[in-house]
Each structure stands twice: as C-alpha cells, then as structure tokens.
Amino acid sequence: DQSQVSDAQVMVEFENGNFHFTFPNPKNVSEFSMTLFKGREKKEICALHLSKERVIPESNVTYCEMQNSSSSTTFILKNLEGKHIDIYTYCLEIFLPPPYIECCLKETYLYVQDKEDCFTLGCVPWIIIGVIIFAISCVCCVVACCLRNKNQKSDSNSLEYNSEYVPMAAVNAAKKPRI
C-alpha cells in the first residue's frame, strides 16, 4: 500500500473562545508528524509526532494544545489576543513507509479581535476621579454633621445659663460665638 497525501479538508472552527484546527491523519502511514507554523517566516508553534509506539506532542508557546485520535489531529489555540493575528500554516511530514514526504496542507489567516476592557478604553482615570469625588463628599458630609451637632449643643447650653430667670424678665440669652 502506498501512503496517501490527499488535499484533505482542514477544518477551522471557533468554539468557546478557542480556535480548533482539525485535519485527517494520512492513511496507511506508520510514522508522521504534523506541525503548525505561524507567520510568513514559518515560526513553529506546535507539533505532534506520531509513531506506532507513541505520540509526542511539542509546543513552543503556551497558547497551543494538541489532541490526537486515530483518524485526526487537532491543534487548539487558546486565550488568543490581537498580537496572535497572522497566517497559520499546517504541514505534514511522512517518515514511514518510505519515501519521505513533506508537504504543507493549508494556510489560514487568523484574525483575533482584542477584548475591550476598561484599561484599553481609558476608564481608569475616570474611576479614580469618581472615587476621589466620592471621598471628598463623604468628608464634607461628616464635617457638616459634626458642626450641626456642635451648634445644637451650644444652643441648648446657652438657654440653660438663664433658664430660671426667663419667666421673670425678658433677658437675652448670652450666646456663644458660632464657627
């Protein structure tokens, strides 16, 4: 049996915030390697080497994971950001049976939209200003309450000085100066 390298359909899916690149394994092959490259310079992101005895995953980045079944190989790119926008290329190398075959199956341009959070939108200065205004208004309320209580006490104290003389004569109560 000859090894077959057909123009197999590579499936690119977006699921739960992750990109899944799935392609069928070559038929009648006992040892092969699938590699995912990024960019025109073809920087290796992750690879999966399969032989009859074992499966060897290899990843050069934290955002790439691999899954393998008897029929397909899947590269999963997780937690992507705008800096991951690029062209991704999938290549297949067949080692056994001879002859050695190397081919690139497909190129896909991957666009990732950055999440807009409060830091990128510039909300942080407004949040800080809001907290400062809130703190100042709280301090003003506390000072106003303290002054009001002090004034009420001084009014009640000033009436006590002359309280027994009020019915006898019209005497102005001595008032303490207010702040």
N, CA and C atoms as an extended XYZ file, in Angstrom:
537
Properties=species:S:1:pos:R:3:atomname:S:1:resname:S:1:resid:I:1 pbc="F F F"
N         0.826       -1.193        0.000 N   ASP     1
C         0.000        0.000        0.000 CA  ASP     1
C         0.865        1.249        0.000 C   ASP     1
N         0.504        2.175       -0.827 N   GLN     2
C         1.200        3.451       -0.880 CA  GLN     2
C         0.589        4.406        0.137 C   GLN     2
N         1.422        5.254        0.717 N   SER     3
C         0.886        6.276        1.614 CA  SER     3
C         0.167        7.326        0.778 C   SER     3
N        -0.914        7.818        1.321 N   GLN     4
C        -1.721        8.778        0.578 CA  GLN     4
C        -1.661       10.146        1.252 C   GLN     4
N        -1.334       11.141        0.474 N   VAL     5
C        -1.409       12.511        0.943 CA  VAL     5
C        -2.364       13.209       -0.006 C   VAL     5
N        -3.587       13.295        0.423 N   SER     6
C        -4.584       13.940       -0.429 CA  SER     6
C        -4.749       15.386        0.018 C   SER     6
N        -5.456       16.127       -0.770 N   ASP     7
C        -5.748       17.510       -0.411 CA  ASP     7
C        -6.918       17.497        0.568 C   ASP     7
N        -6.637       17.012        1.744 N   ALA     8
C        -7.683       16.837        2.754 CA  ALA     8
C        -8.166       18.184        3.258 C   ALA     8
N        -9.416       18.225        3.613 N   GLN     9
C       -10.013       19.434        4.136 CA  GLN     9
C        -9.581       19.649        5.583 C   GLN     9
N        -8.955       20.760        5.823 N   VAL    10
C        -8.608       21.142        7.187 CA  VAL    10
C        -9.785       21.944        7.710 C   VAL    10
N       -10.305       21.538        8.842 N   MET    11
C       -11.440       22.239        9.429 CA  MET    11
C       -10.942       23.250       10.450 C   MET    11
N       -11.363       24.490       10.293 N   VAL    12
C       -11.038       25.536       11.259 CA  VAL    12
C       -12.346       25.934       11.919 C   VAL    12
N       -12.411       25.766       13.248 N   GLU    13
C       -13.625       26.074       13.994 CA  GLU    13
C       -13.296       27.001       15.150 C   GLU    13
N       -14.243       27.860       15.462 N   PHE    14
C       -14.128       28.720       16.635 CA  PHE    14
C       -15.152       28.212       17.641 C   PHE    14
N       -14.660       27.755       18.794 N   GLU    15
C       -15.541       27.148       19.787 CA  GLU    15
C       -15.102       27.553       21.182 C   GLU    15
N       -16.027       28.128       21.971 N   ASN    16
C       -15.749       28.545       23.356 CA  ASN    16
C       -14.530       29.457       23.462 C   ASN    16
N       -14.344       30.340       22.518 N   GLY    17
C       -13.232       31.273       22.557 CA  GLY    17
C       -11.910       30.697       22.093 C   GLY    17
N       -11.913       29.471       21.572 N   ASN    18
C       -10.692       28.815       21.112 CA  ASN    18
C       -10.815       28.445       19.639 C   ASN    18
N        -9.683       28.479       18.925 N   PHE    19
C        -9.661       28.050       17.538 CA  PHE    19
C        -9.186       26.607       17.473 C   PHE    19
N        -9.941       25.786       16.757 N   HIS    20
C        -9.605       24.367       16.581 CA  HIS    20
C        -9.247       24.152       15.110 C   HIS    20
N        -8.033       23.672       14.861 N   PHE    21
C        -7.599       23.310       13.516 CA  PHE    21
C        -7.522       21.791       13.471 C   PHE    21
N        -8.443       21.172       12.752 N   THR    22
C        -8.517       19.711       12.717 CA  THR    22
C        -8.283       19.238       11.290 C   THR    22
N        -7.409       18.244       11.138 N   PHE    23
C        -7.175       17.677        9.820 CA  PHE    23
C        -7.018       16.171        9.958 C   PHE    23
N        -7.405       15.447        8.921 N   PRO    24
C        -7.356       13.984        8.976 CA  PRO    24
C        -5.914       13.475        8.946 C   PRO    24
N        -5.688       12.390        9.644 N   ASN    25
C        -4.373       11.752        9.619 CA  ASN    25
C        -4.208       11.042        8.274 C   ASN    25
N        -2.979       10.976        7.765 N   PRO    26
C        -2.760       10.268        6.487 CA  PRO    26
C        -3.033        8.773        6.659 C   PRO    26
N        -3.506        8.154        5.582 N   LYS    27
C        -3.850        6.726        5.626 CA  LYS    27
C        -2.640        5.887        5.246 C   LYS    27
N        -2.578        4.686        5.808 N   ASN    28
C        -1.515        3.709        5.513 CA  ASN    28
C        -0.127        4.247        5.837 C   ASN    28
N        -0.038        4.995        6.931 N   VAL    29
C         1.230        5.577        7.351 CA  VAL    29
C         1.486        5.153        8.785 C   VAL    29
N         2.703        4.709        9.087 N   SER    30
C         3.008        4.269       10.442 CA  SER    30
C         3.714        5.330       11.274 C   SER    30
N         4.340        6.312       10.628 N   GLU    31
C         5.004        7.380       11.376 CA  GLU    31
C         4.925        8.682       10.589 C   GLU    31
N         4.394        9.714       11.258 N   PHE    32
C         4.285       11.023       10.616 CA  PHE    32
C         4.316       12.111       11.678 C   PHE    32
N         4.444       13.342       11.185 N   SER    33
C         4.485       14.492       12.067 CA  SER    33
C         3.636       15.605       11.455 C   SER    33
N         2.812       16.233       12.302 N   MET    34
C         2.013       17.396       11.906 CA  MET    34
C         2.566       18.599       12.643 C   MET    34
N         2.751       19.718       11.943 N   THR    35
C         3.321       20.922       12.547 CA  THR    35
C         2.474       22.126       12.179 C   THR    35
N         2.287       23.024       13.157 N   LEU    36
C         1.572       24.277       12.933 CA  LEU    36
C         2.598       25.404       13.009 C   LEU    36
N         2.679       26.186       11.930 N   PHE    37
C         3.604       27.303       11.846 CA  PHE    37
C         2.822       28.612       11.864 C   PHE    37
N         3.489       29.670       12.331 N   LYS    38
C         2.865       30.999       12.368 CA  LYS    38
C         3.706       31.970       11.555 C   LYS    38
N         3.024       32.789       10.742 N   GLY    39
C         3.685       33.868       10.018 CA  GLY    39
C         4.333       33.434        8.721 C   GLY    39
N         4.758       34.438        7.958 N   ARG    40
C         5.450       34.171        6.687 CA  ARG    40
C         6.813       33.512        6.932 C   ARG    40
N         7.412       33.830        8.079 N   GLU    41
C         8.724       33.245        8.385 CA  GLU    41
C         8.600       31.828        8.914 C   GLU    41
N         7.377       31.343        9.059 N   LYS    42
C         7.064       29.973        9.488 CA  LYS    42
C         7.733       29.602       10.810 C   LYS    42
N         7.375       30.360       11.835 N   LYS    43
C         7.850       30.057       13.187 CA  LYS    43
C         7.017       28.892       13.723 C   LYS    43
N         7.683       27.832       14.166 N   GLU    44
C         6.970       26.644       14.644 CA  GLU    44
C         6.270       26.942       15.969 C   GLU    44
N         4.951       26.745       16.000 N   ILE    45
C         4.145       26.972       17.197 CA  ILE    45
C         4.022       25.676       17.990 C   ILE    45
N         3.544       24.629       17.328 N   CYS    46
C         3.434       23.330       17.990 CA  CYS    46
C         3.445       22.222       16.948 C   CYS    46
N         3.770       21.030       17.409 N   ALA    47
C         3.877       19.878       16.514 CA  ALA    47
C         3.454       18.619       17.251 C   ALA    47
N         3.083       17.620       16.468 N   LEU    48
C         2.686       16.334       17.022 CA  LEU    48
C         3.336       15.260       16.167 C   LEU    48
N         4.197       14.447       16.793 N   HIS    49
C         4.887       13.369       16.096 CA  HIS    49
C         4.234       12.053       16.521 C   HIS    49
N         3.761       11.284       15.548 N   LEU    50
C         3.080       10.027       15.849 CA  LEU    50
C         3.806        8.858       15.218 C   LEU    50
N         4.026        7.839       16.027 N   SER    51
C         4.535        6.570       15.529 CA  SER    51
C         3.664        5.480       16.137 C   SER    51
N         3.877        4.261       15.723 N   LYS    52
C         3.020        3.185       16.247 CA  LYS    52
C         3.168        3.025       17.751 C   LYS    52
N         4.338        3.315       18.282 N   GLU    53
C         4.582        3.120       19.711 CA  GLU    53
C         4.089        4.274       20.571 C   GLU    53
N         4.183        5.509       20.061 N   ARG    54
C         3.876        6.642       20.940 CA  ARG    54
C         3.486        7.894       20.164 C   ARG    54
N         2.924        8.845       20.947 N   VAL    55
C         2.556       10.157       20.442 CA  VAL    55
C         3.387       11.181       21.210 C   VAL    55
N         4.115       12.033       20.490 N   ILE    56
C         4.982       13.016       21.139 CA  ILE    56
C         4.483       14.418       20.789 C   ILE    56
N         3.812       15.096       21.747 N   PRO    57
C         3.411       16.493       21.488 CA  PRO    57
C         4.564       17.438       21.810 C   PRO    57
N         4.639       18.527       21.066 N   GLU    58
C         5.691       19.521       21.294 CA  GLU    58
C         5.096       20.897       21.049 C   GLU    58
N         5.227       21.789       22.041 N   SER    59
C         4.683       23.131       21.884 CA  SER    59
C         5.721       24.152       22.316 C   SER    59
N         5.895       25.181       21.495 N   ASN    60
C         6.840       26.250       21.807 CA  ASN    60
C         6.161       27.462       22.428 C   ASN    60
N         4.836       27.399       22.565 N   VAL    61
C         4.073       28.508       23.123 CA  VAL    61
C         3.062       27.959       24.119 C   VAL    61
N         2.552       28.840       24.965 N   THR    62
C         1.603       28.399       25.987 CA  THR    62
C         0.180       28.300       25.461 C   THR    62
N        -0.112       28.941       24.349 N   TYR    63
C        -1.490       29.000       23.883 CA  TYR    63
C        -1.870       27.897       22.902 C   TYR    63
N        -0.992       26.925       22.651 N   CYS    64
C        -1.292       25.841       21.711 CA  CYS    64
C        -1.326       24.499       22.439 C   CYS    64
N        -2.415       23.765       22.232 N   GLU    65
C        -2.539       22.404       22.750 CA  GLU    65
C        -2.877       21.485       21.587 C   GLU    65
N        -2.566       20.195       21.746 N   MET    66
C        -2.824       19.250       20.680 CA  MET    66
C        -3.685       18.097       21.184 C   MET    66
N        -4.507       17.584       20.284 N   GLN    67
C        -5.288       16.380       20.553 CA  GLN    67
C        -5.140       15.474       19.354 C   GLN    67
N        -5.076       14.171       19.625 N   ASN    68
C        -4.947       13.227       18.534 CA  ASN    68
C        -5.897       12.064       18.745 C   ASN    68
N        -6.492       11.625       17.651 N   SER    69
C        -7.291       10.406       17.657 CA  SER    69
C        -6.766        9.535       16.525 C   SER    69
N        -7.342        8.393       16.339 N   SER    70
C        -6.862        7.502       15.281 CA  SER    70
C        -7.148        8.066       13.890 C   SER    70
N        -8.102        8.973       13.783 N   SER    71
C        -8.468        9.482       12.460 CA  SER    71
C        -8.043       10.925       12.195 C   SER    71
N        -7.785       11.716       13.250 N   SER    72
C        -7.466       13.127       13.016 CA  SER    72
C        -6.530       13.686       14.076 C   SER    72
N        -5.961       14.841       13.742 N   THR    73
C        -5.110       15.592       14.661 CA  THR    73
C        -5.685       16.998       14.762 C   THR    73
N        -5.744       17.523       16.010 N   THR    74
C        -6.314       18.848       16.240 CA  THR    74
C        -5.332       19.710       17.019 C   THR    74
N        -5.095       20.910       16.506 N   PHE    75
C        -4.355       21.924       17.242 CA  PHE    75
C        -5.388       22.897       17.796 C   PHE    75
N        -5.285       23.212       19.082 N   ILE    76
C        -6.229       24.116       19.738 CA  ILE    76
C        -5.455       25.341       20.210 C   ILE    76
N        -5.847       26.502       19.693 N   LEU    77
C        -5.219       27.759       20.110 CA  LEU    77
C        -6.151       28.440       21.099 C   LEU    77
N        -5.642       28.673       22.318 N   LYS    78
C        -6.453       29.212       23.412 CA  LYS    78
C        -5.978       30.597       23.824 C   LYS    78
N        -6.903       31.372       24.422 N   ASN    79
C        -6.608       32.690       25.008 CA  ASN    79
C        -5.870       33.597       24.033 C   ASN    79
N        -6.377       33.684       22.818 N   LEU    80
C        -5.717       34.487       21.798 CA  LEU    80
C        -6.050       35.965       21.966 C   LEU    80
N        -5.108       36.799       21.532 N   GLU    81
C        -5.250       38.253       21.586 CA  GLU    81
C        -4.907       38.816       20.212 C   GLU    81
N        -5.003       40.109       20.092 N   GLY    82
C        -4.701       40.763       18.826 CA  GLY    82
C        -3.296       40.491       18.315 C   GLY    82
N        -2.356       40.262       19.205 N   LYS    83
C        -0.973       40.009       18.777 CA  LYS    83
C        -0.818       38.659       18.079 C   LYS    83
N        -1.833       37.798       18.151 N   HIS    84
C        -1.771       36.485       17.515 CA  HIS    84
C        -2.311       36.496       16.089 C   HIS    84
N        -2.722       37.670       15.592 N   ILE    85
C        -3.213       37.759       14.218 CA  ILE    85
C        -2.055       37.453       13.275 C   ILE    85
N        -2.258       36.470       12.393 N   ASP    86
C        -1.207       36.103       11.459 CA  ASP    86
C        -1.707       35.004       10.533 C   ASP    86
N        -0.815       34.539        9.667 N   ILE    87
C        -1.108       33.400        8.797 CA  ILE    87
C        -0.574       32.155        9.480 C   ILE    87
N        -1.405       31.132        9.573 N   TYR    88
C        -1.015       29.863       10.174 CA  TYR    88
C        -0.974       28.802        9.079 C   TYR    88
N         0.113       28.020        9.072 N   THR    89
C         0.329       27.006        8.047 CA  THR    89
C         0.451       25.645        8.721 C   THR    89
N        -0.196       24.639        8.121 N   TYR    90
C        -0.160       23.275        8.662 CA  TYR    90
C         0.636       22.423        7.695 C   TYR    90
N         1.651       21.760        8.217 N   CYS    91
C         2.499       20.931        7.376 CA  CYS    91
C         2.519       19.499        7.880 C   CYS    91
N         2.654       18.589        6.938 N   LEU    92
C         2.677       17.155        7.215 CA  LEU    92
C         3.998       16.582        6.721 C   LEU    92
N         4.624       15.768        7.562 N   GLU    93
C         5.826       15.038        7.164 CA  GLU    93
C         5.551       13.560        7.382 C   GLU    93
N         5.759       12.765        6.338 N   ILE    94
C         5.571       11.315        6.447 CA  ILE    94
C         6.953       10.666        6.451 C   ILE    94
N         7.219        9.901        7.523 N   PHE    95
C         8.524        9.260        7.683 CA  PHE    95
C         8.488        7.794        7.255 C   PHE    95
N         7.490        7.063        7.671 N   LEU    96
C         7.372        5.639        7.341 CA  LEU    96
C         5.976        5.355        6.825 C   LEU    96
N         5.827        4.613        5.822 N   PRO    97
C         6.831        3.946        4.979 CA  PRO    97
C         7.505        4.928        4.018 C   PRO    97
N         8.686        4.561        3.531 N   PRO    98
C         9.373        5.405        2.557 CA  PRO    98
C         8.522        5.536        1.290 C   PRO    98
N         8.683        6.526        0.547 N   PRO    99
C         9.652        7.605        0.623 CA  PRO    99
C         9.194        8.710        1.575 C   PRO    99
N        10.143        9.498        2.044 N   TYR   100
C         9.862       10.633        2.911 CA  TYR   100
C         9.087       11.670        2.099 C   TYR   100
N         7.999       12.151        2.688 N   ILE   101
C         7.172       13.150        2.006 CA  ILE   101
C         6.969       14.329        2.951 C   ILE   101
N         7.150       15.542        2.431 N   GLU   102
C         6.856       16.750        3.207 CA  GLU   102
C         5.969       17.640        2.363 C   GLU   102
N         4.885       18.075        2.952 N   CYS   103
C         4.016       18.983        2.215 CA  CYS   103
C         3.283       19.889        3.196 C   CYS   103
N         2.977       21.070        2.728 N   CYS   104
C         2.175       21.982        3.521 CA  CYS   104
C         0.737       21.865        3.024 C   CYS   104
N        -0.148       21.532        3.938 N   LEU   105
C        -1.521       21.257        3.553 CA  LEU   105
C        -2.336       22.507        3.304 C   LEU   105
N        -2.189       23.495        4.176 N   LYS   106
C        -3.075       24.644        4.057 CA  LYS   106
C        -2.534       25.829        4.831 C   LYS   106
N        -2.860       27.025        4.326 N   GLU   107
C        -2.577       28.265        5.043 CA  GLU   107
C        -3.906       28.894        5.409 C   GLU   107
N        -3.984       29.418        6.634 N   THR   108
C        -5.198       30.090        7.092 CA  THR   108
C        -4.800       31.388        7.770 C   THR   108
N        -5.498       32.467        7.392 N   TYR   109
C        -5.287       33.740        8.061 CA  TYR   109
C        -6.219       33.799        9.254 C   TYR   109
N        -5.652       34.053       10.413 N   LEU   110
C        -6.436       34.071       11.646 CA  LEU   110
C        -6.488       35.497       12.181 C   LEU   110
N        -7.705       36.016       12.319 N   TYR   111
C        -7.911       37.357       12.863 CA  TYR   111
C        -8.555       37.230       14.229 C   TYR   111
N        -7.971       37.884       15.221 N   VAL   112
C        -8.491       37.857       16.583 CA  VAL   112
C        -8.758       39.282       17.009 C   VAL   112
N        -9.976       39.541       17.428 N   GLN   113
C       -10.308       40.883       17.918 CA  GLN   113
C       -10.005       40.937       19.401 C   GLN   113
N        -9.241       41.965       19.786 N   ASP   114
C        -8.911       42.138       21.204 CA  ASP   114
C       -10.175       42.398       22.006 C   ASP   114
N       -10.166       41.914       23.231 N   LYS   115
C       -11.252       42.204       24.157 CA  LYS   115
C       -11.097       43.644       24.605 C   LYS   115
N       -12.192       44.374       24.587 N   GLU   116
C       -12.126       45.756       25.043 CA  GLU   116
C       -12.442       45.779       26.529 C   GLU   116
N       -11.453       46.115       27.284 N   ASP   117
C       -11.668       46.218       28.720 CA  ASP   117
C       -11.512       47.675       29.144 C   ASP   117
N       -11.728       47.899       30.386 N   CYS   118
C       -11.724       49.266       30.891 CA  CYS   118
C       -10.328       49.897       30.773 C   CYS   118
N        -9.288       49.099       30.848 N   PHE   119
C        -7.941       49.654       30.774 CA  PHE   119
C        -7.646       50.162       29.366 C   PHE   119
N        -8.059       49.409       28.329 N   THR   120
C        -7.786       49.848       26.969 CA  THR   120
C        -8.702       50.981       26.556 C   THR   120
N        -9.885       51.074       27.140 N   LEU   121
C       -10.813       52.137       26.783 CA  LEU   121
C       -10.522       53.446       27.514 C   LEU   121
N        -9.650       53.443       28.513 N   GLY   122
C        -9.290       54.652       29.236 CA  GLY   122
C       -10.236       54.999       30.362 C   GLY   122
N       -10.864       54.015       30.956 N   CYS   123
C       -11.810       54.265       32.052 CA  CYS   123
C       -11.104       54.513       33.383 C   CYS   123
N        -9.881       54.067       33.510 N   VAL   124
C        -9.194       54.127       34.798 CA  VAL   124
C        -9.117       55.547       35.350 C   VAL   124
N        -8.737       56.570       34.568 N   PRO   125
C        -8.709       57.927       35.142 CA  PRO   125
C       -10.082       58.365       35.638 C   PRO   125
N       -11.142       58.012       34.923 N   TRP   126
C       -12.491       58.401       35.347 CA  TRP   126
C       -12.891       57.694       36.624 C   TRP   126
N       -12.482       56.442       36.766 N   ILE   127
C       -12.782       55.701       38.004 CA  ILE   127
C       -12.077       56.360       39.183 C   ILE   127
N       -10.813       56.734       38.999 N   ILE   128
C       -10.042       57.378       40.069 CA  ILE   128
C       -10.672       58.716       40.437 C   ILE   128
N       -11.053       59.506       39.429 N   ILE   129
C       -11.701       60.802       39.696 CA  ILE   129
C       -13.002       60.598       40.460 C   ILE   129
N       -13.780       59.606       40.077 N   GLY   130
C       -15.041       59.309       40.769 CA  GLY   130
C       -14.830       58.935       42.219 C   GLY   130
N       -13.814       58.105       42.491 N   VAL   131
C       -13.518       57.706       43.874 CA  VAL   131
C       -13.076       58.913       44.692 C   VAL   131
N       -12.265       59.801       44.121 N   ILE   132
C       -11.809       60.999       44.838 CA  ILE   132
C       -12.990       61.913       45.157 C   ILE   132
N       -13.874       62.134       44.184 N   ILE   133
C       -15.046       62.986       44.417 CA  ILE   133
C       -15.935       62.376       45.498 C   ILE   133
N       -16.122       61.074       45.460 N   PHE   134
C       -16.926       60.397       46.481 CA  PHE   134
C       -16.306       60.581       47.865 C   PHE   134
N       -14.988       60.409       47.966 N   ALA   135
C       -14.304       60.562       49.255 CA  ALA   135
C       -14.432       61.990       49.775 C   ALA   135
N       -14.261       62.978       48.909 N   ILE   136
C       -14.382       64.386       49.331 CA  ILE   136
C       -15.794       64.672       49.810 C   ILE   136
N       -16.809       64.163       49.089 N   SER   137
C       -18.192       64.420       49.514 CA  SER   137
C       -18.489       63.733       50.846 C   SER   137
N       -17.929       62.559       51.085 N   CYS   138
C       -18.114       61.885       52.384 CA  CYS   138
C       -17.493       62.718       53.510 C   CYS   138
N       -16.296       63.236       53.301 N   VAL   139
C       -15.629       64.064       54.306 CA  VAL   139
C       -16.450       65.322       54.575 C   VAL   139
N       -16.964       65.953       53.528 N   CYS   140
C       -17.788       67.159       53.699 CA  CYS   140
C       -19.048       66.850       54.509 C   CYS   140
N       -19.692       65.717       54.244 N   CYS   141
C       -20.892       65.327       54.995 CA  CYS   141
C       -20.575       65.112       56.470 C   CYS   141
N       -19.482       64.470       56.772 N   VAL   142
C       -19.086       64.220       58.159 CA  VAL   142
C       -18.807       65.540       58.868 C   VAL   142
N       -18.080       66.455       58.220 N   VAL   143
C       -17.780       67.759       58.821 CA  VAL   143
C       -19.074       68.534       59.056 C   VAL   143
N       -19.996       68.529       58.098 N   ALA   144
C       -21.266       69.239       58.245 CA  ALA   144
C       -22.080       68.668       59.403 C   ALA   144
N       -22.114       67.351       59.542 N   CYS   145
C       -22.849       66.723       60.656 CA  CYS   145
C       -22.235       67.107       62.000 C   CYS   145
N       -20.922       67.100       62.083 N   CYS   146
C       -20.243       67.455       63.334 CA  CYS   146
C       -20.538       68.906       63.704 C   CYS   146
N       -20.465       69.809       62.754 N   LEU   147
C       -20.752       71.222       63.027 CA  LEU   147
C       -22.207       71.414       63.445 C   LEU   147
N       -23.111       70.707       62.800 N   ARG   148
C       -24.524       70.821       63.137 CA  ARG   148
C       -24.774       70.349       64.566 C   ARG   148
N       -24.181       69.220       64.941 N   ASN   149
C       -24.332       68.702       66.309 CA  ASN   149
C       -23.731       69.660       67.327 C   ASN   149
N       -22.591       70.255       67.006 N   LYS   150
C       -21.945       71.190       67.922 CA  LYS   150
C       -22.806       72.439       68.113 C   LYS   150
N       -23.400       72.928       67.011 N   ASN   151
C       -24.270       74.105       67.101 CA  ASN   151
C       -25.524       73.815       67.919 C   ASN   151
N       -26.083       72.632       67.759 N   GLN   152
C       -27.270       72.281       68.533 CA  GLN   152
C       -26.944       72.211       70.020 C   GLN   152
N       -25.779       71.676       70.357 N   LYS   153
C       -25.372       71.608       71.769 CA  LYS   153
C       -25.146       73.010       72.329 C   LYS   153
N       -24.525       73.887       71.541 N   SER   154
C       -24.254       75.244       72.034 CA  SER   154
C       -25.563       76.015       72.213 C   SER   154
N       -26.555       75.800       71.352 N   ASP   155
C       -27.856       76.459       71.523 CA  ASP   155
C       -28.540       75.986       72.797 C   ASP   155
N       -28.513       74.696       73.047 N   SER   156
C       -29.172       74.176       74.260 CA  SER   156
C       -28.406       74.596       75.516 C   SER   156
N       -27.100       74.693       75.444 N   ASN   157
C       -26.303       75.128       76.601 CA  ASN   157
C       -26.542       76.610       76.913 C   ASN   157
N       -26.716       77.428       75.897 N   SER   158
C       -26.903       78.867       76.127 CA  SER   158
C       -28.237       79.140       76.797 C   SER   158
N       -29.254       78.379       76.565 N   LEU   159
C       -30.538       78.567       77.221 CA  LEU   159
C       -30.496       78.136       78.684 C   LEU   159
N       -29.616       77.221       79.012 N   GLU   160
C       -29.544       76.724       80.388 CA  GLU   160
C       -28.972       77.773       81.352 C   GLU   160
N       -28.111       78.654       80.865 N   TYR   161
C       -27.492       79.646       81.753 CA  TYR   161
C       -28.551       80.546       82.396 C   TYR   161
N       -29.521       80.979       81.630 N   ASN   162
C       -30.517       81.927       82.125 CA  ASN   162
C       -31.900       81.294       82.247 C   ASN   162
N       -31.996       80.021       82.334 N   SER   163
C       -33.295       79.362       82.268 CA  SER   163
C       -34.198       79.708       83.452 C   SER   163
N       -33.660       79.926       84.673 N   GLU   164
C       -34.540       80.223       85.810 CA  GLU   164
C       -35.011       81.670       85.822 C   GLU   164
N       -34.362       82.524       85.042 N   TYR   165
C       -34.757       83.930       85.010 CA  TYR   165
C       -35.696       84.266       83.858 C   TYR   165
N       -35.923       83.369       82.955 N   VAL   166
C       -36.729       83.648       81.776 CA  VAL   166
C       -38.143       84.082       82.157 C   VAL   166
N       -38.824       83.447       83.076 N   PRO   167
C       -40.190       83.899       83.370 CA  PRO   167
C       -40.232       85.268       84.019 C   PRO   167
N       -39.191       85.726       84.674 N   MET   168
C       -39.258       86.976       85.421 CA  MET   168
C       -38.980       88.199       84.571 C   MET   168
N       -38.008       88.058       83.679 N   ALA   169
C       -37.623       89.244       82.914 CA  ALA   169
C       -37.258       88.828       81.503 C   ALA   169
N       -37.384       89.740       80.623 N   ALA   170
C       -37.004       89.478       79.244 CA  ALA   170
C       -35.518       89.756       79.100 C   ALA   170
N       -34.732       88.746       79.273 N   VAL   171
C       -33.280       88.881       79.183 CA  VAL   171
C       -32.821       88.070       77.988 C   VAL   171
N       -32.013       88.688       77.175 N   ASN   172
C       -31.452       87.961       76.045 CA  ASN   172
C       -30.446       86.938       76.551 C   ASN   172
N       -30.559       85.781       75.990 N   ALA   173
C       -29.634       84.717       76.393 CA  ALA   173
C       -28.249       85.029       75.823 C   ALA   173
N       -27.234       84.773       76.634 N   ALA   174
C       -25.873       85.007       76.186 CA  ALA   174
C       -25.513       83.887       75.213 C   ALA   174
N       -25.138       84.265       74.035 N   LYS   175
C       -24.835       83.252       73.037 CA  LYS   175
C       -23.348       83.164       72.834 C   LYS   175
N       -22.927       81.943       72.632 N   LYS   176
C       -21.513       81.710       72.335 CA  LYS   176
C       -21.294       81.934       70.848 C   LYS   176
N       -20.115       82.381       70.477 N   PRO   177
C       -19.850       82.587       69.054 CA  PRO   177
C       -19.875       81.246       68.293 C   PRO   177
N       -20.436       81.278       67.098 N   ARG   178
C       -20.510       80.050       66.270 CA  ARG   178
C       -19.381       80.056       65.243 C   ARG   178
N       -18.996       78.845       64.888 N   ILE   179
C       -17.930       78.715       63.881 CA  ILE   179
C       -18.578       78.524       62.517 C   ILE   179
